[in-house]
Amino acid sequence: MSALWKSAEVASALCHAAISAPFEANGVTFDSRAVGKGDLFFALAGESTDGHRFVPDAFARGAAAAVVSQNVEAAGGPLVRVPDTMMALVQLGRAGRRRSRARIASVSGSVGKTSTKDALRAMLAAQAPTSASAASFNNHVGVPISLARLPRDARYGVFEIGMNHAGEIEPLARQVEAHVGVITTVGPVHIGYMGSEEAIADEKACLFAGMAPDPVAVLNRDSRHYERMAGRARRFGVSHMIGFGRSEHADARLVSCSLQDSGSDVVALIHGRRIEYRLGAAGEHWVLNSLAALAVIEALGADVDRAAAILGDVGASPGRGARRRLKFGNGTIELLDESYNANPVSMRAMLAVLARTQPLGNGRRVLVMGDMRELGNDADRYHAELADAVAGSGAAQVFLCGPHMGALFRALPSSSPVLHRPDSAGISGDVAAALRPGDVVAVKGSLASKMKVVVDAIVAASGGEAEG
């Protein structure tokens, strides 16, 4: 198998690069802890540390070479000396994209971009060699790393692009040069930085900058920002729009869906052709994201029917809705883990899923919510407005943590069984102590709220994973 990058190719891709010795690399990384044998390690300068400190560690773990911008004593392997390692990473990513013949999709959105990207990866990989962004590699470092990892033989590539400030998406989109771009939805996520949903929609629509020839934009036809984003796409030179959603104007239109706690049965029309499929993840938001993904599949030229058949095996990932059945006492509990992130849109989606999830025996629905971050001056209002959805979830016990969740605590009826603590560490013990066999417990909050602390406490109080 041919190497991902040979030293001569790296030298050609990077401006003013000096290579100390020939090498062949089979991977690319910037995290010395994640270095695998044969990786090309980029020594990037971070906010709190400098990757040059870890070059010897990278070689000790088997790195093929390291890209550096300063002298490294006793490095332990071939060095690629460049003026700026971050710029070099972007240059290598661009070179990876230029040499690729893959059909490329880019994915963004206020909610659902990672799950949509993962679904696309699964559906396309079943048809041809496919490369996709790892985890949430969707920023100024993650995107070029993902492009630099694009294998020579890939037929498809899927790249996630995110933002939390204005001006971040366009330069990343221009690196990806996608054939198809999809925006899952627009909501008040990072609105504390962006100011309005309109500004968020405008920034998301920068996904359509610098696309490959004959580009396609896939947009949520139900969004009130559809026309705004379509207009921006046209200004970037995209004339082919595909809408998805419930709207009668949608090209990928939801006809009906049967929502269950373990997934959904979906009937849709893709440009007038009826398609039925099973979706392995629960929630209407997953149904709509699956329509977006199938629209992308069609636009890429892949087989839609084969792709839809894969969706029954596509489930939520840890921290993003994954379900775990754990031994507990003389029975089990079910953990709905959405601890990775949260915003008003995804919170409501999770609460709807909890409402449809049936506890076992005498079990109850238990809800644990942490602060949603980056909501600006209206943060307390966004939290308090969740009171109706919390009531509709059927939760018998509610645990809240974080200063903004105090607004929701005050908005709920005083008779409600609700406990509020300052942070996740303070409430994790209360949650673990309150659980009993048969319970369904849902945990959600922004990453900065550290809700994984609660998840870990629940797992520690259990008897481990239950069979079946």
KAKA-V749009 format. One record per run of one state. SS is the DSSP state (H for helix, E for strand, C for the rest). FROM is the first residue (numbers start at 1). LEN is the number of residues. Records with the same first field share a line. If there is no record, write none. Layout:
BEGIN
SS: FROM-LEN, FROM-LEN
END
This chain:
BEGIN
C: 1-4, 14-4, 20-4, 26-1, 30-2, 35-4, 43-2, 46-4, 61-4, 69-9, 82-3, 100-3, 109-4, 126-4, 133-9, 149-7, 161-8, 177-3, 184-7, 195-2, 209-7, 221-5, 236-4, 246-6, 261-2, 271-2, 280-4, 301-3, 314-8, 329-2, 339-5, 357-8, 371-5, 385-2, 393-4, 402-3, 412-6, 422-2, 435-5, 445-2, 450-2, 462-3, 466-3
E: 5-2, 18-2, 24-2, 27-3, 39-4, 45-1, 50-1, 65-4, 78-4, 103-6, 130-3, 156-5, 180-4, 216-5, 240-6, 252-9, 263-8, 273-7, 322-7, 331-8, 365-6, 397-5, 418-4, 440-5, 465-1
H: 7-7, 32-3, 51-10, 85-15, 113-13, 142-7, 169-8, 191-4, 197-12, 226-10, 284-17, 304-10, 344-13, 376-9, 387-6, 405-7, 424-11, 447-3, 452-10
END
